[in-house]
């Protein structure tokens, strides 16, 4: 009888402990409350906690992304146009690219021969009125040359070629032909290119005028379009520009055509016009 009286309280205590431990385990295994994720987006989106503006997507918990209806009424109405203008001008400078080439079985002999010949060419250029500052070496190289030998059925060395390339600036365009002839007669054996250009000051002036006229052209276009659509043109919303500079250039080996090219009339060189194009793209607000 005594044992029964002891067993009953012990059973009650054990059951209470099981309940407490089980509840604690349940609490410990519950997922931690997560903080809402807030998303920041530009433009027409905003986070909201409830329907505050007409047009919101939902009224769920904080962190929901929704459209801001007020922004849709503030969208700019724009009209986009481009104006392009091309200006022409007479060239003011000429650039002549010429080379002195020498070939010899000995590399040092090829170089020394080239140096003598190059000095003669530069002296001849100065005699035509070219300033020494307008004569510069743009490249210099020495390489071994090979030719195919049909008897040996392989390429064989024929010597070392030295090439000295000189770039000359001619400021008197009427003198271009004489400069070419003088260089050839002095030993230049490759006149590879003749190009024409404007001074930096003239380029800047031409670009300023072209951009101004292109902008005016864009504005007139916008007004014409707006008039046809029955709307008004407001202030400028954005503008951008691009430009191009086209110069006449002649690539030709003048020296190889006639070894006595300067013996008769000067080589005729007629420069073409230089073109400068400017484009201005503009967005205007619609009134």
C-alpha positions as CSV (number, residue, x, y, z in Angstrom):
1,X,0.0,0.0,0.0
2,X,2.9,2.3,0.8
3,X,4.6,1.5,-2.5
4,X,1.4,2.5,-4.4
5,X,1.3,5.8,-2.6
6,X,4.9,6.6,-3.6
7,X,4.6,5.5,-7.2
8,X,1.7,7.9,-8.0
9,X,3.6,11.2,-7.0
10,X,6.7,10.1,-8.9
11,X,4.6,9.4,-12.0
12,X,3.1,12.9,-11.8
13,X,6.5,14.6,-11.5
14,X,8.0,12.6,-14.4
15,X,5.0,13.5,-16.7
16,X,5.5,17.2,-15.8
17,X,9.2,17.0,-16.7
18,X,8.4,15.4,-20.0
19,X,6.0,18.2,-20.8
20,X,8.5,21.0,-19.9
21,X,11.4,19.4,-21.8
22,X,9.2,18.8,-24.9
23,X,7.9,22.4,-24.9
24,X,11.4,23.8,-24.6
25,X,12.6,21.6,-27.5
26,X,9.6,22.9,-29.6
27,X,10.6,26.5,-28.7
28,X,14.2,26.0,-29.6
29,X,13.4,24.5,-33.0
30,X,11.1,27.3,-34.1
31,X,12.7,29.4,-37.0
32,X,14.0,32.8,-35.9
33,X,11.9,35.7,-37.0
34,X,13.4,37.1,-40.2
35,X,13.7,40.8,-40.8
36,X,11.9,42.1,-43.9
37,X,14.1,42.6,-46.9
38,X,13.9,46.1,-48.2
39,X,14.6,46.6,-51.9
40,X,15.6,50.0,-53.2
41,X,14.8,50.6,-56.8
42,X,15.1,53.7,-58.9
43,X,12.5,55.4,-61.1
44,X,9.0,54.2,-60.9
45,X,9.2,51.7,-58.0
46,X,9.0,52.2,-54.2
47,X,8.5,50.0,-51.2
48,X,5.2,50.3,-49.3
49,X,3.5,48.8,-46.3
50,X,-0.1,49.3,-47.4
51,X,-2.1,50.7,-50.3
52,X,-1.4,54.4,-50.0
53,X,-1.5,55.4,-53.7
54,X,-4.0,54.4,-56.2
55,X,-2.4,51.9,-58.6
56,X,-0.2,50.1,-56.0
57,X,0.3,46.4,-56.7
58,X,-0.6,45.1,-53.2
59,X,-0.8,45.9,-49.5
60,X,1.3,43.1,-48.2
61,X,4.0,43.4,-45.5
62,X,6.9,45.8,-45.6
63,X,9.4,45.0,-48.3
64,X,6.8,44.6,-51.1
65,X,7.8,46.4,-54.3
66,X,5.1,48.5,-55.9
67,X,4.5,51.0,-58.6
68,X,4.4,54.7,-57.5
69,X,1.4,55.9,-59.4
70,X,2.2,59.5,-58.8
71,X,5.4,59.1,-60.9
72,X,3.4,58.0,-64.0
73,X,1.8,61.4,-64.2
74,X,5.2,63.1,-64.1
75,X,6.8,61.3,-67.1
76,X,8.4,63.8,-69.5
77,X,7.1,63.8,-73.1
78,X,10.0,64.3,-75.4
79,X,10.7,64.9,-79.1
80,X,14.1,63.8,-80.4
81,X,15.8,65.3,-83.5
82,X,19.2,65.4,-85.0
83,X,20.8,68.3,-87.0
84,X,23.8,67.7,-89.3
85,X,25.9,70.3,-91.1
86,X,29.0,69.8,-93.3
87,X,31.5,72.6,-93.8
88,X,34.3,72.7,-96.4
89,X,37.6,74.6,-96.4
90,X,40.7,74.9,-98.4
91,X,43.7,73.0,-97.0
92,X,46.5,74.9,-95.4
93,X,49.1,72.2,-94.9
94,X,50.5,69.3,-96.8
95,X,52.2,66.2,-95.3
96,X,54.6,64.2,-97.6
97,X,55.8,60.8,-96.4
98,X,58.9,59.6,-98.3
99,X,61.5,56.8,-97.8
100,X,65.1,56.2,-98.5
101,X,65.8,52.5,-99.1
102,X,69.2,50.9,-99.5
103,X,70.2,47.2,-100.0
104,X,73.5,45.6,-99.5
105,X,75.0,42.2,-98.6
106,X,76.5,43.9,-95.5
107,X,74.1,45.3,-93.0
108,X,76.5,48.0,-91.9
109,X,77.2,49.0,-95.5
110,X,73.4,49.3,-96.2
111,X,73.1,51.5,-93.2
112,X,76.0,53.8,-94.0
113,X,74.7,54.2,-97.6
114,X,71.3,55.0,-96.3
115,X,72.7,57.7,-94.0
116,X,74.5,59.4,-96.8
117,X,71.4,59.3,-99.1
118,X,69.1,60.5,-96.3
119,X,71.3,63.5,-95.6
120,X,71.2,64.4,-99.2
121,X,67.4,64.2,-99.3
122,X,67.0,66.4,-96.2
123,X,69.4,69.0,-97.6
124,X,67.4,69.1,-100.8
125,X,64.1,69.5,-98.8
126,X,65.6,72.5,-96.9
127,X,66.7,74.0,-100.2
128,X,63.1,74.1,-101.3
129,X,62.3,76.3,-98.3
130,X,61.2,73.6,-95.9
131,X,62.2,74.5,-92.3
132,X,64.4,71.9,-90.5
133,X,61.7,71.6,-87.8
134,X,59.2,70.4,-90.5
135,X,61.4,67.5,-91.5
136,X,61.4,64.5,-89.1
137,X,62.2,60.8,-89.2
138,X,59.0,58.8,-88.6
139,X,60.5,55.3,-88.8
140,X,63.8,53.5,-89.3
141,X,64.5,49.8,-89.7
142,X,67.0,47.3,-91.0
143,X,65.9,43.8,-92.1
144,X,67.3,40.9,-94.1
145,X,65.7,40.4,-97.4
146,X,65.0,37.0,-99.0
147,X,64.0,36.0,-102.6
148,X,62.9,32.6,-103.9
149,X,65.7,30.8,-105.8
150,X,64.1,28.4,-108.3
151,X,67.3,26.4,-108.8
152,X,67.8,25.8,-105.1
153,X,64.0,25.6,-104.5
154,X,64.2,27.7,-101.4
155,X,64.4,31.4,-100.3
156,X,67.9,32.8,-100.1
157,X,69.2,36.0,-98.6
158,X,69.8,38.9,-101.0
159,X,71.1,41.3,-98.4
160,X,70.0,43.8,-95.8
161,X,67.5,46.5,-96.6
162,X,67.7,49.8,-94.6
163,X,64.6,52.0,-94.7
164,X,64.5,55.6,-93.4
165,X,61.0,57.1,-93.6
166,X,60.8,60.9,-93.4
167,X,57.6,63.0,-92.9
168,X,57.8,66.5,-94.2
169,X,55.3,69.3,-93.5
170,X,54.8,71.7,-96.4
171,X,53.2,75.1,-95.5
172,X,53.2,76.5,-99.0
173,X,50.9,74.3,-101.0
174,X,52.1,75.7,-104.3
175,X,55.5,74.1,-103.4
176,X,54.3,70.5,-103.0
177,X,55.3,69.4,-106.5
178,X,58.7,70.9,-106.2
179,X,59.3,69.3,-102.9
180,X,58.5,65.9,-104.3
181,X,60.8,66.4,-107.3
182,X,63.7,67.6,-105.1
183,X,63.4,64.6,-102.8
184,X,63.3,62.1,-105.6
185,X,66.3,63.7,-107.4
186,X,68.3,63.6,-104.1
187,X,67.8,59.9,-103.6
188,X,64.3,59.3,-102.1
189,X,63.0,56.2,-103.8
190,X,59.5,55.9,-102.3
191,X,57.0,58.8,-101.9
192,X,54.2,56.8,-100.3
193,X,51.7,59.4,-99.3
194,X,50.7,63.0,-99.7
195,X,47.9,64.3,-97.5
196,X,46.4,67.7,-96.7
197,X,45.1,69.3,-93.5
198,X,44.1,72.5,-91.6
199,X,46.0,74.2,-88.8
200,X,44.7,73.4,-85.3
201,X,43.3,77.0,-85.0
202,X,41.3,76.7,-88.2
203,X,40.0,73.3,-87.2
204,X,38.7,74.7,-83.9
205,X,37.0,77.6,-85.7
206,X,35.4,75.3,-88.2
207,X,34.1,73.0,-85.6
208,X,32.6,75.8,-83.6
209,X,30.7,77.1,-86.6
210,X,29.6,73.6,-87.6
211,X,28.2,72.7,-84.2
212,X,26.4,76.0,-83.9
213,X,24.7,75.5,-87.3
214,X,23.9,71.9,-86.6
215,X,22.2,72.9,-83.3
216,X,20.1,75.5,-85.1
217,X,19.2,72.9,-87.7
218,X,18.0,70.5,-85.0
219,X,15.9,73.2,-83.4
220,X,14.2,74.1,-86.7
221,X,13.5,70.4,-87.3
222,X,11.9,70.1,-83.8
223,X,9.7,73.1,-84.4
224,X,8.6,71.9,-87.8
225,X,7.6,68.5,-86.4
226,X,5.8,70.0,-83.4
227,X,3.9,72.4,-85.7
228,X,2.7,69.5,-87.9
229,X,1.6,67.6,-84.8
230,X,-0.1,70.5,-83.2
231,X,2.1,70.6,-80.1
232,X,4.6,73.0,-78.7
233,X,8.4,72.7,-78.1
234,X,9.7,73.4,-74.6
235,X,13.1,73.6,-73.2
236,X,16.0,71.3,-74.1
237,X,16.1,68.1,-72.1
238,X,19.4,66.6,-73.4
239,X,21.9,67.2,-76.2
240,X,24.9,65.4,-77.6
241,X,27.3,65.9,-80.5
242,X,29.6,64.0,-82.9
243,X,31.9,65.2,-85.6
244,X,34.2,64.0,-88.4
245,X,37.2,65.5,-90.2
246,X,37.8,64.3,-93.7
247,X,41.1,65.3,-95.4
248,X,42.2,64.5,-99.0
249,X,45.0,62.0,-99.2
250,X,46.9,60.5,-102.1
251,X,48.8,57.2,-101.8
252,X,51.1,56.7,-104.7
253,X,54.7,55.7,-105.4
254,X,55.7,58.8,-107.3
255,X,59.4,58.1,-107.1
256,X,59.3,54.8,-109.1
257,X,57.4,56.1,-112.1
258,X,60.1,58.3,-113.5
259,X,63.7,58.5,-112.3
260,X,64.1,61.9,-114.0
261,X,60.7,63.2,-112.6
262,X,62.2,66.6,-111.8
263,X,63.9,67.1,-115.2
264,X,60.8,68.6,-116.8
265,X,57.6,70.1,-115.3
266,X,57.0,69.9,-111.6
267,X,54.9,67.0,-110.3
268,X,51.3,68.2,-110.4
269,X,49.5,67.9,-107.0
270,X,46.0,69.4,-106.7
271,X,44.5,69.3,-103.2
272,X,40.8,68.8,-102.7
273,X,38.6,70.5,-100.1
274,X,38.6,69.5,-96.5
275,X,35.2,68.5,-95.0
276,X,34.2,68.9,-91.4
277,X,30.8,67.4,-90.5
278,X,29.0,67.9,-87.2
279,X,25.9,66.3,-85.8
280,X,23.9,67.5,-82.8
281,X,21.2,65.2,-81.3
282,X,18.7,67.0,-79.1
283,X,15.7,66.1,-77.0
284,X,13.1,68.8,-76.4
285,X,10.3,68.7,-73.9
286,X,6.8,68.8,-75.4
287,X,4.6,71.6,-74.1
